[in-house]
Amino acid sequence: MAIGGGTPYAEAVLEEKRRAIRNALKHEFIMKKYHPRAPEHGDVIFDAALQRWQSLQFSYGEHFVPSLRNFAKFSLSVIAPITLFTYLCFGPKKQEWLRAIKDGEVPVDHPDRKRVYLMWS
């Protein structure tokens, strides 16, 4: 059983280094953004991380490789729910119910044919 707790020393050192890097990047951004000659350069600041993210977002289609796994994920997340919903709403049970109504087997005042707009009980 450990006594004490808290952040280990090595992790605290790494966190301090990360904080120093964040502060340096923040300082660099502010210096570039609010530099008196910034409007002359088009007021655009190049950020490598943002550039990598945008490149990834807009070049995904160029590197996409269709596979059975991709198709399975697409089928389970898009095609299967739509198919199941359609089957449950308009499947054989619904067709049988509509046929029974059409043939007159279900009376007009049947409780299932009445519309219940607001049901509070």
Biopython code that builds the backbone (N, CA, C, O; Angstrom):
import numpy as np
from Bio.PDB.StructureBuilder import StructureBuilder

atoms = [
    (1, "MET", "N", (0.848, -1.180, 0.000)),
    (1, "MET", "CA", (0.000, 0.000, 0.000)),
    (1, "MET", "C", (0.888, 1.236, 0.000)),
    (1, "MET", "O", (1.797, 1.374, 0.819)),
    (2, "ALA", "N", (0.608, 2.107, -0.916)),
    (2, "ALA", "CA", (1.421, 3.317, -1.059)),
    (2, "ALA", "C", (0.942, 4.390, -0.083)),
    (2, "ALA", "O", (-0.250, 4.537, 0.187)),
    (3, "ILE", "N", (1.906, 5.120, 0.423)),
    (3, "ILE", "CA", (1.583, 6.226, 1.329)),
    (3, "ILE", "C", (1.806, 7.516, 0.557)),
    (3, "ILE", "O", (2.802, 7.675, -0.149)),
    (4, "GLY", "N", (0.872, 8.416, 0.703)),
    (4, "GLY", "CA", (1.008, 9.682, -0.017)),
    (4, "GLY", "C", (0.134, 9.676, -1.248)),
    (4, "GLY", "O", (-1.076, 9.465, -1.162)),
    (5, "GLY", "N", (0.731, 9.901, -2.366)),
    (5, "GLY", "CA", (-0.026, 9.927, -3.612)),
    (5, "GLY", "C", (0.386, 11.145, -4.418)),
    (5, "GLY", "O", (1.462, 11.711, -4.224)),
    (6, "GLY", "N", (-0.477, 11.525, -5.307)),
    (6, "GLY", "CA", (-0.169, 12.677, -6.132)),
    (6, "GLY", "C", (0.506, 12.265, -7.425)),
    (6, "GLY", "O", (0.523, 11.091, -7.796)),
    (7, "THR", "N", (1.053, 13.241, -8.090)),
    (7, "THR", "CA", (1.697, 13.014, -9.383)),
    (7, "THR", "C", (3.138, 12.569, -9.177)),
    (7, "THR", "O", (3.867, 13.160, -8.380)),
    (8, "PRO", "N", (3.548, 11.530, -9.892)),
    (8, "PRO", "CA", (4.954, 11.108, -9.793)),
    (8, "PRO", "C", (5.885, 12.213, -10.302)),
    (8, "PRO", "O", (5.496, 13.042, -11.125)),
    (9, "TYR", "N", (7.113, 12.208, -9.798)),
    (9, "TYR", "CA", (8.071, 13.266, -10.136)),
    (9, "TYR", "C", (8.324, 13.331, -11.646)),
    (9, "TYR", "O", (8.354, 14.420, -12.219)),
    (10, "ALA", "N", (8.508, 12.171, -12.295)),
    (10, "ALA", "CA", (8.795, 12.160, -13.733)),
    (10, "ALA", "C", (7.637, 12.766, -14.527)),
    (10, "ALA", "O", (7.851, 13.506, -15.487)),
    (11, "GLU", "N", (6.411, 12.444, -14.116)),
    (11, "GLU", "CA", (5.251, 13.001, -14.803)),
    (11, "GLU", "C", (5.140, 14.500, -14.561)),
    (11, "GLU", "O", (4.765, 15.241, -15.470)),
    (12, "ALA", "N", (5.457, 14.956, -13.364)),
    (12, "ALA", "CA", (5.425, 16.386, -13.067)),
    (12, "ALA", "C", (6.448, 17.137, -13.913)),
    (12, "ALA", "O", (6.166, 18.234, -14.396)),
    (13, "VAL", "N", (7.639, 16.554, -14.097)),
    (13, "VAL", "CA", (8.666, 17.191, -14.929)),
    (13, "VAL", "C", (8.177, 17.297, -16.372)),
    (13, "VAL", "O", (8.338, 18.334, -17.015)),
    (14, "LEU", "N", (7.574, 16.205, -16.878)),
    (14, "LEU", "CA", (7.050, 16.237, -18.246)),
    (14, "LEU", "C", (5.946, 17.280, -18.392)),
    (14, "LEU", "O", (5.887, 17.994, -19.393)),
    (15, "GLU", "N", (5.081, 17.365, -17.399)),
    (15, "GLU", "CA", (4.015, 18.362, -17.444)),
    (15, "GLU", "C", (4.586, 19.776, -17.446)),
    (15, "GLU", "O", (4.077, 20.649, -18.149)),
    (16, "GLU", "N", (5.618, 20.002, -16.681)),
    (16, "GLU", "CA", (6.269, 21.320, -16.652)),
    (16, "GLU", "C", (6.888, 21.650, -18.014)),
    (16, "GLU", "O", (6.808, 22.789, -18.474)),
    (17, "LYS", "N", (7.500, 20.659, -18.652)),
    (17, "LYS", "CA", (8.062, 20.873, -19.987)),
    (17, "LYS", "C", (6.957, 21.198, -20.992)),
    (17, "LYS", "O", (7.103, 22.096, -21.821)),
    (18, "ARG", "N", (5.858, 20.460, -20.908)),
    (18, "ARG", "CA", (4.731, 20.732, -21.805)),
    (18, "ARG", "C", (4.179, 22.138, -21.588)),
    (18, "ARG", "O", (3.848, 22.838, -22.544)),
    (19, "ARG", "N", (4.085, 22.541, -20.334)),
    (19, "ARG", "CA", (3.591, 23.883, -20.023)),
    (19, "ARG", "C", (4.517, 24.942, -20.606)),
    (19, "ARG", "O", (4.056, 25.951, -21.139)),
    (20, "ALA", "N", (5.837, 24.710, -20.503)),
    (20, "ALA", "CA", (6.800, 25.665, -21.062)),
    (20, "ALA", "C", (6.665, 25.740, -22.585)),
    (20, "ALA", "O", (6.732, 26.825, -23.162)),
    (21, "ILE", "N", (6.476, 24.595, -23.229)),
    (21, "ILE", "CA", (6.309, 24.587, -24.689)),
    (21, "ILE", "C", (5.023, 25.311, -25.083)),
    (21, "ILE", "O", (5.015, 26.096, -26.032)),
    (22, "ARG", "N", (3.926, 25.046, -24.346)),
    (22, "ARG", "CA", (2.664, 25.732, -24.651)),
    (22, "ARG", "C", (2.805, 27.238, -24.497)),
    (22, "ARG", "O", (2.320, 28.005, -25.330)),
    (23, "ASN", "N", (3.471, 27.656, -23.431)),
    (23, "ASN", "CA", (3.657, 29.099, -23.226)),
    (23, "ASN", "C", (4.517, 29.708, -24.323)),
    (23, "ASN", "O", (4.252, 30.822, -24.775)),
    (24, "ALA", "N", (5.551, 28.980, -24.757)),
    (24, "ALA", "CA", (6.406, 29.497, -25.830)),
    (24, "ALA", "C", (5.620, 29.611, -27.134)),
    (24, "ALA", "O", (5.751, 30.603, -27.851)),
    (25, "LEU", "N", (4.805, 28.602, -27.445)),
    (25, "LEU", "CA", (3.998, 28.662, -28.663)),
    (25, "LEU", "C", (2.958, 29.775, -28.589)),
    (25, "LEU", "O", (2.702, 30.466, -29.575)),
    (26, "LYS", "N", (2.365, 29.940, -27.412)),
    (26, "LYS", "CA", (1.388, 31.012, -27.228)),
    (26, "LYS", "C", (2.058, 32.374, -27.412)),
    (26, "LYS", "O", (1.506, 33.264, -28.059)),
    (27, "HIS", "N", (3.236, 32.524, -26.845)),
    (27, "HIS", "CA", (3.985, 33.789, -26.968)),
    (27, "HIS", "C", (4.327, 34.050, -28.436)),
    (27, "HIS", "O", (4.181, 35.173, -28.917)),
    (28, "GLU", "N", (4.781, 33.016, -29.147)),
    (28, "GLU", "CA", (5.122, 33.173, -30.558)),
    (28, "GLU", "C", (3.894, 33.570, -31.370)),
    (28, "GLU", "O", (3.971, 34.437, -32.241)),
    (29, "PHE", "N", (2.747, 32.925, -31.076)),
    (29, "PHE", "CA", (1.521, 33.259, -31.806)),
    (29, "PHE", "C", (1.125, 34.712, -31.569)),
    (29, "PHE", "O", (0.805, 35.437, -32.511)),
    (30, "ILE", "N", (1.148, 35.134, -30.305)),
    (30, "ILE", "CA", (0.759, 36.509, -29.986)),
    (30, "ILE", "C", (1.701, 37.504, -30.644)),
    (30, "ILE", "O", (1.264, 38.534, -31.157)),
    (31, "MET", "N", (3.000, 37.197, -30.628)),
    (31, "MET", "CA", (3.969, 38.110, -31.249)),
    (31, "MET", "C", (3.728, 38.216, -32.757)),
    (31, "MET", "O", (3.838, 39.306, -33.319)),
    (32, "LYS", "N", (3.406, 37.118, -33.410)),
    (32, "LYS", "CA", (3.147, 37.161, -34.847)),
    (32, "LYS", "C", (1.811, 37.819, -35.152)),
    (32, "LYS", "O", (1.695, 38.587, -36.107)),
    (33, "LYS", "N", (0.797, 37.516, -34.337)),
    (33, "LYS", "CA", (-0.549, 38.033, -34.599)),
    (33, "LYS", "C", (-0.628, 39.545, -34.407)),
    (33, "LYS", "O", (-1.268, 40.240, -35.197)),
    (34, "TYR", "N", (0.009, 40.044, -33.379)),
    (34, "TYR", "CA", (-0.127, 41.464, -33.051)),
    (34, "TYR", "C", (1.127, 42.270, -33.380)),
    (34, "TYR", "O", (1.322, 43.366, -32.854)),
    (35, "HIS", "N", (1.968, 41.729, -34.241)),
    (35, "HIS", "CA", (3.148, 42.470, -34.677)),
    (35, "HIS", "C", (2.688, 43.658, -35.520)),
    (35, "HIS", "O", (1.745, 43.524, -36.300)),
    (36, "PRO", "N", (3.347, 44.839, -35.376)),
    (36, "PRO", "CA", (2.893, 46.023, -36.122)),
    (36, "PRO", "C", (2.899, 45.817, -37.639)),
    (36, "PRO", "O", (2.106, 46.446, -38.339)),
    (37, "ARG", "N", (3.758, 44.969, -38.154)),
    (37, "ARG", "CA", (3.822, 44.763, -39.600)),
    (37, "ARG", "C", (3.015, 43.534, -40.058)),
    (37, "ARG", "O", (3.125, 43.119, -41.212)),
    (38, "ALA", "N", (2.214, 42.956, -39.164)),
    (38, "ALA", "CA", (1.438, 41.763, -39.516)),
    (38, "ALA", "C", (0.467, 42.011, -40.673)),
    (38, "ALA", "O", (0.353, 41.148, -41.543)),
    (39, "PRO", "N", (-0.240, 43.150, -40.726)),
    (39, "PRO", "CA", (-1.163, 43.358, -41.849)),
    (39, "PRO", "C", (-0.453, 43.366, -43.206)),
    (39, "PRO", "O", (-1.072, 43.048, -44.222)),
    (40, "GLU", "N", (0.821, 43.721, -43.240)),
    (40, "GLU", "CA", (1.539, 43.746, -44.504)),
    (40, "GLU", "C", (1.749, 42.335, -45.043)),
    (40, "GLU", "O", (1.906, 42.154, -46.251)),
    (41, "HIS", "N", (1.753, 41.336, -44.167)),
    (41, "HIS", "CA", (2.000, 39.969, -44.589)),
    (41, "HIS", "C", (0.699, 39.191, -44.791)),
    (41, "HIS", "O", (0.720, 37.964, -44.890)),
    (42, "GLY", "N", (-0.408, 39.885, -44.852)),
    (42, "GLY", "CA", (-1.683, 39.220, -45.105)),
    (42, "GLY", "C", (-2.399, 38.753, -43.855)),
    (42, "GLY", "O", (-3.450, 38.122, -43.962)),
    (43, "ASP", "N", (-1.878, 39.032, -42.683)),
    (43, "ASP", "CA", (-2.516, 38.695, -41.416)),
    (43, "ASP", "C", (-2.811, 37.192, -41.301)),
    (43, "ASP", "O", (-3.791, 36.796, -40.669)),
    (44, "VAL", "N", (-1.971, 36.370, -41.904)),
    (44, "VAL", "CA", (-2.129, 34.922, -41.835)),
    (44, "VAL", "C", (-0.941, 34.338, -41.094)),
    (44, "VAL", "O", (0.211, 34.637, -41.409)),
    (45, "ILE", "N", (-1.226, 33.513, -40.119)),
    (45, "ILE", "CA", (-0.167, 32.877, -39.342)),
    (45, "ILE", "C", (-0.159, 31.403, -39.693)),
    (45, "ILE", "O", (-1.185, 30.730, -39.589)),
    (46, "PHE", "N", (0.998, 30.893, -40.111)),
    (46, "PHE", "CA", (1.116, 29.479, -40.452)),
    (46, "PHE", "C", (1.280, 28.667, -39.182)),
    (46, "PHE", "O", (2.162, 28.938, -38.367)),
    (47, "ASP", "N", (0.433, 27.683, -39.024)),
    (47, "ASP", "CA", (0.511, 26.777, -37.885)),
    (47, "ASP", "C", (0.636, 25.359, -38.435)),
    (47, "ASP", "O", (-0.271, 24.872, -39.111)),
    (48, "ALA", "N", (1.751, 24.696, -38.148)),
    (48, "ALA", "CA", (2.018, 23.372, -38.708)),
    (48, "ALA", "C", (0.978, 22.349, -38.272)),
    (48, "ALA", "O", (0.568, 21.509, -39.073)),
    (49, "ALA", "N", (0.545, 22.407, -37.018)),
    (49, "ALA", "CA", (-0.435, 21.438, -36.527)),
    (49, "ALA", "C", (-1.771, 21.623, -37.248)),
    (49, "ALA", "O", (-2.411, 20.646, -37.638)),
    (50, "LEU", "N", (-2.186, 22.872, -37.423)),
    (50, "LEU", "CA", (-3.433, 23.138, -38.134)),
    (50, "LEU", "C", (-3.318, 22.717, -39.590)),
    (50, "LEU", "O", (-4.275, 22.188, -40.155)),
    (51, "GLN", "N", (-2.181, 22.938, -40.200)),
    (51, "GLN", "CA", (-1.959, 22.520, -41.578)),
    (51, "GLN", "C", (-2.047, 20.999, -41.720)),
    (51, "GLN", "O", (-2.646, 20.500, -42.673)),
    (52, "ARG", "N", (-1.460, 20.266, -40.786)),
    (52, "ARG", "CA", (-1.540, 18.805, -40.826)),
    (52, "ARG", "C", (-2.977, 18.334, -40.675)),
    (52, "ARG", "O", (-3.411, 17.419, -41.374)),
    (53, "TRP", "N", (-3.717, 18.957, -39.761)),
    (53, "TRP", "CA", (-5.108, 18.572, -39.544)),
    (53, "TRP", "C", (-5.941, 18.829, -40.794)),
    (53, "TRP", "O", (-6.719, 17.968, -41.203)),
    (54, "GLN", "N", (-5.789, 20.002, -41.405)),
    (54, "GLN", "CA", (-6.553, 20.313, -42.609)),
    (54, "GLN", "C", (-6.174, 19.379, -43.758)),
    (54, "GLN", "O", (-7.040, 18.947, -44.518)),
    (55, "SER", "N", (-4.913, 19.075, -43.882)),
    (55, "SER", "CA", (-4.477, 18.156, -44.932)),
    (55, "SER", "C", (-5.107, 16.789, -44.736)),
    (55, "SER", "O", (-5.540, 16.156, -45.700)),
    (56, "LEU", "N", (-5.160, 16.337, -43.504)),
    (56, "LEU", "CA", (-5.777, 15.050, -43.209)),
    (56, "LEU", "C", (-7.260, 15.069, -43.558)),
    (56, "LEU", "O", (-7.771, 14.117, -44.148)),
    (57, "GLN", "N", (-7.951, 16.143, -43.198)),
    (57, "GLN", "CA", (-9.384, 16.225, -43.447)),
    (57, "GLN", "C", (-9.706, 16.245, -44.940)),
    (57, "GLN", "O", (-10.653, 15.594, -45.380)),
    (58, "PHE", "N", (-8.926, 16.987, -45.713)),
    (58, "PHE", "CA", (-9.277, 17.192, -47.108)),
    (58, "PHE", "C", (-8.610, 16.197, -48.059)),
    (58, "PHE", "O", (-8.921, 16.196, -49.250)),
    (59, "SER", "N", (-7.715, 15.361, -47.572)),
    (59, "SER", "CA", (-7.095, 14.374, -48.451)),
    (59, "SER", "C", (-7.490, 12.948, -48.072)),
    (59, "SER", "O", (-6.887, 11.992, -48.558)),
    (60, "TYR", "N", (-8.484, 12.798, -47.222)),
    (60, "TYR", "CA", (-8.896, 11.465, -46.796)),
    (60, "TYR", "C", (-9.386, 10.641, -47.983)),
    (60, "TYR", "O", (-9.082, 9.453, -48.093)),
    (61, "GLY", "N", (-10.149, 11.282, -48.870)),
    (61, "GLY", "CA", (-10.698, 10.570, -50.017)),
    (61, "GLY", "C", (-9.630, 10.049, -50.950)),
    (61, "GLY", "O", (-9.837, 9.030, -51.609)),
    (62, "GLU", "N", (-8.498, 10.715, -51.024)),
    (62, "GLU", "CA", (-7.424, 10.278, -51.905)),
    (62, "GLU", "C", (-6.748, 9.016, -51.391)),
    (62, "GLU", "O", (-6.181, 8.251, -52.171)),
    (63, "HIS", "N", (-6.805, 8.795, -50.086)),
    (63, "HIS", "CA", (-6.117, 7.656, -49.488)),
    (63, "HIS", "C", (-7.074, 6.567, -49.009)),
    (63, "HIS", "O", (-6.646, 5.592, -48.392)),
    (64, "PHE", "N", (-8.376, 6.729, -49.293)),
    (64, "PHE", "CA", (-9.370, 5.746, -48.855)),
    (64, "PHE", "C", (-9.243, 4.476, -49.681)),
    (64, "PHE", "O", (-9.164, 4.530, -50.908)),
    (65, "VAL", "N", (-9.225, 3.338, -49.009)),
    (65, "VAL", "CA", (-9.154, 2.043, -49.683)),
    (65, "VAL", "C", (-10.369, 1.230, -49.241)),
    (65, "VAL", "O", (-10.479, 0.875, -48.067)),
    (66, "PRO", "N", (-11.281, 0.932, -50.166)),
    (66, "PRO", "CA", (-12.452, 0.135, -49.786)),
    (66, "PRO", "C", (-12.031, -1.257, -49.307)),
    (66, "PRO", "O", (-11.121, -1.872, -49.862)),
    (67, "SER", "N", (-12.701, -1.730, -48.285)),
    (67, "SER", "CA", (-12.407, -3.064, -47.772)),
    (67, "SER", "C", (-13.689, -3.683, -47.238)),
    (67, "SER", "O", (-14.711, -3.014, -47.093)),
    (68, "LEU", "N", (-13.611, -4.942, -46.956)),
    (68, "LEU", "CA", (-14.767, -5.643, -46.410)),
    (68, "LEU", "C", (-15.134, -5.073, -45.032)),
    (68, "LEU", "O", (-16.313, -4.978, -44.689)),
    (69, "ARG", "N", (-14.131, -4.701, -44.260)),
    (69, "ARG", "CA", (-14.380, -4.131, -42.931)),
    (69, "ARG", "C", (-15.105, -2.783, -43.037)),
    (69, "ARG", "O", (-16.045, -2.522, -42.286)),
    (70, "ASN", "N", (-14.669, -1.931, -43.968)),
    (70, "ASN", "CA", (-15.344, -0.648, -44.171)),
    (70, "ASN", "C", (-16.793, -0.864, -44.596)),
    (70, "ASN", "O", (-17.703, -0.194, -44.107)),
    (71, "PHE", "N", (-16.990, -1.807, -45.511)),
    (71, "PHE", "CA", (-18.348, -2.077, -45.980)),
    (71, "PHE", "C", (-19.214, -2.629, -44.848)),
    (71, "PHE", "O", (-20.391, -2.281, -44.748)),
    (72, "ALA", "N", (-18.650, -3.477, -44.004)),
    (72, "ALA", "CA", (-19.409, -4.029, -42.879)),
    (72, "ALA", "C", (-19.820, -2.928, -41.905)),
    (72, "ALA", "O", (-20.955, -2.904, -41.427)),
    (73, "LYS", "N", (-18.887, -2.014, -41.613)),
    (73, "LYS", "CA", (-19.224, -0.903, -40.718)),
    (73, "LYS", "C", (-20.326, -0.033, -41.316)),
    (73, "LYS", "O", (-21.262, 0.358, -40.619)),
    (74, "PHE", "N", (-20.210, 0.268, -42.613)),
    (74, "PHE", "CA", (-21.229, 1.069, -43.289)),
    (74, "PHE", "C", (-22.567, 0.351, -43.262)),
    (74, "PHE", "O", (-23.595, 0.964, -42.974)),
    (75, "SER", "N", (-22.563, -0.933, -43.557)),
    (75, "SER", "CA", (-23.813, -1.698, -43.589)),
    (75, "SER", "C", (-24.482, -1.735, -42.221)),
    (75, "SER", "O", (-25.693, -1.545, -42.115)),
    (76, "LEU", "N", (-23.699, -1.979, -41.177)),
    (76, "LEU", "CA", (-24.280, -2.067, -39.840)),
    (76, "LEU", "C", (-24.743, -0.717, -39.306)),
    (76, "LEU", "O", (-25.674, -0.654, -38.503)),
    (77, "SER", "N", (-24.107, 0.350, -39.740)),
    (77, "SER", "CA", (-24.483, 1.653, -39.200)),
    (77, "SER", "C", (-25.505, 2.395, -40.052)),
    (77, "SER", "O", (-26.187, 3.285, -39.544)),
    (78, "VAL", "N", (-25.633, 2.049, -41.350)),
    (78, "VAL", "CA", (-26.559, 2.782, -42.214)),
    (78, "VAL", "C", (-27.634, 1.868, -42.799)),
    (78, "VAL", "O", (-28.827, 2.098, -42.596)),
    (79, "ILE", "N", (-27.217, 0.849, -43.515)),
    (79, "ILE", "CA", (-28.174, 0.034, -44.259)),
    (79, "ILE", "C", (-29.041, -0.812, -43.331)),
    (79, "ILE", "O", (-30.257, -0.865, -43.518)),
    (80, "ALA", "N", (-28.451, -1.472, -42.337)),
    (80, "ALA", "CA", (-29.217, -2.346, -41.449)),
    (80, "ALA", "C", (-30.303, -1.592, -40.667)),
    (80, "ALA", "O", (-31.432, -2.080, -40.616)),
    (81, "PRO", "N", (-30.029, -0.435, -40.056)),
    (81, "PRO", "CA", (-31.107, 0.260, -39.343)),
    (81, "PRO", "C", (-32.255, 0.700, -40.254)),
    (81, "PRO", "O", (-33.422, 0.605, -39.875)),
    (82, "ILE", "N", (-31.927, 1.177, -41.443)),
    (82, "ILE", "CA", (-32.979, 1.608, -42.368)),
    (82, "ILE", "C", (-33.816, 0.414, -42.796)),
    (82, "ILE", "O", (-35.044, 0.493, -42.823)),
    (83, "THR", "N", (-33.163, -0.689, -43.129)),
    (83, "THR", "CA", (-33.879, -1.893, -43.544)),
    (83, "THR", "C", (-34.749, -2.436, -42.416)),
    (83, "THR", "O", (-35.907, -2.788, -42.642)),
    (84, "LEU", "N", (-34.206, -2.505, -41.214)),
    (84, "LEU", "CA", (-34.964, -3.007, -40.072)),
    (84, "LEU", "C", (-36.155, -2.105, -39.764)),
    (84, "LEU", "O", (-37.251, -2.600, -39.499)),
    (85, "PHE", "N", (-35.955, -0.794, -39.795)),
    (85, "PHE", "CA", (-37.048, 0.148, -39.542)),
    (85, "PHE", "C", (-38.154, -0.016, -40.586)),
    (85, "PHE", "O", (-39.337, -0.058, -40.247)),
    (86, "THR", "N", (-37.760, -0.108, -41.854)),
    (86, "THR", "CA", (-38.743, -0.274, -42.928)),
    (86, "THR", "C", (-39.501, -1.587, -42.762)),
    (86, "THR", "O", (-40.716, -1.626, -42.950)),
    (87, "TYR", "N", (-38.802, -2.654, -42.414)),
    (87, "TYR", "CA", (-39.452, -3.951, -42.221)),
    (87, "TYR", "C", (-40.448, -3.897, -41.068)),
    (87, "TYR", "O", (-41.560, -4.416, -41.174)),
    (88, "LEU", "N", (-40.042, -3.261, -39.958)),
    (88, "LEU", "CA", (-40.935, -3.196, -38.800)),
    (88, "LEU", "C", (-42.147, -2.307, -39.074)),
    (88, "LEU", "O", (-43.237, -2.582, -38.573)),
    (89, "CYS", "N", (-41.969, -1.247, -39.861)),
    (89, "CYS", "CA", (-43.082, -0.331, -40.127)),
    (89, "CYS", "C", (-44.005, -0.838, -41.232)),
    (89, "CYS", "O", (-45.223, -0.694, -41.129)),
    (90, "PHE", "N", (-43.444, -1.428, -42.285)),
    (90, "PHE", "CA", (-44.241, -1.779, -43.454)),
    (90, "PHE", "C", (-44.139, -3.248, -43.826)),
    (90, "PHE", "O", (-44.424, -3.616, -44.966)),
    (91, "GLY", "N", (-43.743, -4.087, -42.892)),
    (91, "GLY", "CA", (-43.526, -5.506, -43.160)),
    (91, "GLY", "C", (-44.815, -6.307, -43.287)),
    (91, "GLY", "O", (-45.889, -5.731, -43.454)),
    (92, "PRO", "N", (-44.717, -7.627, -43.210)),
    (92, "PRO", "CA", (-45.876, -8.508, -43.397)),
    (92, "PRO", "C", (-46.998, -8.263, -42.387)),
    (92, "PRO", "O", (-48.175, -8.372, -42.728)),
    (93, "LYS", "N", (-46.636, -7.933, -41.146)),
    (93, "LYS", "CA", (-47.668, -7.688, -40.133)),
    (93, "LYS", "C", (-48.527, -6.477, -40.514)),
    (93, "LYS", "O", (-49.751, -6.507, -40.389)),
    (94, "LYS", "N", (-47.870, -5.419, -40.976)),
    (94, "LYS", "CA", (-48.595, -4.216, -41.394)),
    (94, "LYS", "C", (-49.432, -4.508, -42.641)),
    (94, "LYS", "O", (-50.569, -4.047, -42.742)),
    (95, "GLN", "N", (-48.884, -5.264, -43.584)),
    (95, "GLN", "CA", (-49.622, -5.597, -44.796)),
    (95, "GLN", "C", (-50.852, -6.442, -44.467)),
    (95, "GLN", "O", (-51.916, -6.252, -45.057)),
    (96, "GLU", "N", (-50.706, -7.363, -43.535)),
    (96, "GLU", "CA", (-51.847, -8.192, -43.107)),
    (96, "GLU", "C", (-52.912, -7.331, -42.430)),
    (96, "GLU", "O", (-54.105, -7.526, -42.662)),
    (97, "TRP", "N", (-52.490, -6.389, -41.600)),
    (97, "TRP", "CA", (-53.417, -5.476, -40.927)),
    (97, "TRP", "C", (-54.172, -4.627, -41.946)),
    (97, "TRP", "O", (-55.385, -4.460, -41.823)),
    (98, "LEU", "N", (-53.483, -4.093, -42.941)),
    (98, "LEU", "CA", (-54.140, -3.294, -43.971)),
    (98, "LEU", "C", (-55.081, -4.140, -44.825)),
    (98, "LEU", "O", (-56.147, -3.672, -45.225)),
    (99, "ARG", "N", (-54.689, -5.389, -45.106)),
    (99, "ARG", "CA", (-55.568, -6.271, -45.864)),
    (99, "ARG", "C", (-56.835, -6.569, -45.068)),
    (99, "ARG", "O", (-57.927, -6.599, -45.636)),
    (100, "ALA", "N", (-56.702, -6.792, -43.740)),
    (100, "ALA", "CA", (-57.871, -7.057, -42.897)),
    (100, "ALA", "C", (-58.805, -5.848, -42.860)),
    (100, "ALA", "O", (-60.026, -6.008, -42.867)),
    (101, "ILE", "N", (-58.248, -4.660, -42.821)),
    (101, "ILE", "CA", (-59.082, -3.453, -42.843)),
    (101, "ILE", "C", (-59.796, -3.340, -44.181)),
    (101, "ILE", "O", (-60.990, -3.045, -44.233)),
    (102, "LYS", "N", (-59.060, -3.575, -45.260)),
    (102, "LYS", "CA", (-59.615, -3.459, -46.610)),
    (102, "LYS", "C", (-60.742, -4.474, -46.840)),
    (102, "LYS", "O", (-61.742, -4.155, -47.482)),
    (103, "ASP", "N", (-60.580, -5.681, -46.322)),
    (103, "ASP", "CA", (-61.588, -6.731, -46.505)),
    (103, "ASP", "C", (-62.757, -6.595, -45.531)),
    (103, "ASP", "O", (-63.731, -7.340, -45.638)),
    (104, "GLY", "N", (-62.679, -5.663, -44.591)),
    (104, "GLY", "CA", (-63.780, -5.438, -43.667)),
    (104, "GLY", "C", (-63.761, -6.337, -42.457)),
    (104, "GLY", "O", (-64.766, -6.433, -41.754)),
    (105, "GLU", "N", (-62.667, -6.992, -42.194)),
    (105, "GLU", "CA", (-62.577, -7.878, -41.032)),
    (105, "GLU", "C", (-62.415, -7.101, -39.722)),
    (105, "GLU", "O", (-62.728, -7.616, -38.649)),
    (106, "VAL", "N", (-61.933, -5.876, -39.813)),
    (106, "VAL", "CA", (-61.729, -5.053, -38.629)),
    (106, "VAL", "C", (-62.803, -3.969, -38.623)),
    (106, "VAL", "O", (-62.907, -3.207, -39.584)),
    (107, "PRO", "N", (-63.608, -3.885, -37.553)),
    (107, "PRO", "CA", (-64.678, -2.872, -37.544)),
    (107, "PRO", "C", (-64.112, -1.445, -37.488)),
    (107, "PRO", "O", (-62.970, -1.214, -37.090)),
    (108, "VAL", "N", (-64.957, -0.511, -37.902)),
    (108, "VAL", "CA", (-64.547, 0.892, -37.951)),
    (108, "VAL", "C", (-64.245, 1.425, -36.555)),
    (108, "VAL", "O", (-63.346, 2.249, -36.391)),
    (109, "ASP", "N", (-64.979, 0.967, -35.555)),
    (109, "ASP", "CA", (-64.771, 1.482, -34.201)),
    (109, "ASP", "C", (-63.792, 0.628, -33.383)),
    (109, "ASP", "O", (-63.811, 0.679, -32.153)),
    (110, "HIS", "N", (-62.961, -0.135, -34.039)),
    (110, "HIS", "CA", (-61.946, -0.947, -33.360)),
    (110, "HIS", "C", (-60.957, -0.011, -32.655)),
    (110, "HIS", "O", (-60.558, 0.999, -33.234)),
    (111, "PRO", "N", (-60.550, -0.329, -31.403)),
    (111, "PRO", "CA", (-59.659, 0.575, -30.656)),
    (111, "PRO", "C", (-58.325, 0.851, -31.359)),
    (111, "PRO", "O", (-57.767, 1.940, -31.219)),
    (112, "ASP", "N", (-57.819, -0.112, -32.102)),
    (112, "ASP", "CA", (-56.543, 0.117, -32.782)),
    (112, "ASP", "C", (-56.664, 1.050, -33.977)),
    (112, "ASP", "O", (-55.660, 1.573, -34.460)),
    (113, "ARG", "N", (-57.895, 1.265, -34.463)),
    (113, "ARG", "CA", (-58.080, 2.174, -35.595)),
    (113, "ARG", "C", (-58.311, 3.609, -35.148)),
    (113, "ARG", "O", (-58.244, 4.530, -35.962)),
    (114, "LYS", "N", (-58.581, 3.808, -33.868)),
    (114, "LYS", "CA", (-58.818, 5.161, -33.366)),
    (114, "LYS", "C", (-57.484, 5.870, -33.183)),
    (114, "LYS", "O", (-56.513, 5.273, -32.717)),
    (115, "ARG", "N", (-57.443, 7.121, -33.545)),
    (115, "ARG", "CA", (-56.228, 7.904, -33.354)),
    (115, "ARG", "C", (-56.221, 8.474, -31.940)),
    (115, "ARG", "O", (-57.212, 9.040, -31.479)),
    (116, "VAL", "N", (-55.125, 8.320, -31.283)),
    (116, "VAL", "CA", (-54.972, 8.858, -29.948)),
    (116, "VAL", "C", (-53.901, 9.953, -30.041)),
    (116, "VAL", "O", (-52.704, 9.672, -30.096)),
    (117, "TYR", "N", (-54.361, 11.191, -30.055)),
    (117, "TYR", "CA", (-53.430, 12.294, -30.219)),
    (117, "TYR", "C", (-52.662, 12.576, -28.922)),
    (117, "TYR", "O", (-51.436, 12.684, -28.928)),
    (118, "LEU", "N", (-53.382, 12.691, -27.836)),
    (118, "LEU", "CA", (-52.753, 12.942, -26.545)),
    (118, "LEU", "C", (-53.181, 11.870, -25.566)),
    (118, "LEU", "O", (-54.369, 11.683, -25.306)),
    (119, "MET", "N", (-52.213, 11.180, -25.035)),
    (119, "MET", "CA", (-52.541, 10.106, -24.100)),
    (119, "MET", "C", (-51.777, 10.379, -22.811)),
    (119, "MET", "O", (-50.569, 10.154, -22.746)),
    (120, "TRP", "N", (-52.464, 10.855, -21.800)),
    (120, "TRP", "CA", (-51.819, 11.278, -20.558)),
    (120, "TRP", "C", (-51.899, 10.231, -19.470)),
    (120, "TRP", "O", (-51.246, 10.375, -18.436)),
    (121, "SER", "N", (-52.686, 9.172, -19.672)),
    (121, "SER", "CA", (-52.836, 8.183, -18.587)),
    (121, "SER", "C", (-52.074, 6.923, -18.878)),
    (121, "SER", "O", (-52.091, 5.992, -18.073)),
]
sb = StructureBuilder()
sb.init_structure("model")
sb.init_model(0)
sb.init_chain("A")
sb.init_seg("    ")
for serial, (resi, resn, name, xyz) in enumerate(atoms, 1):
    if name == "N":
        sb.init_residue(resn, " ", resi, " ")
    sb.init_atom(name, np.array(xyz, "f"), 0.0, 1.0, " ", f" {name:<3s}", serial, name[0])
structure = sb.get_structure()
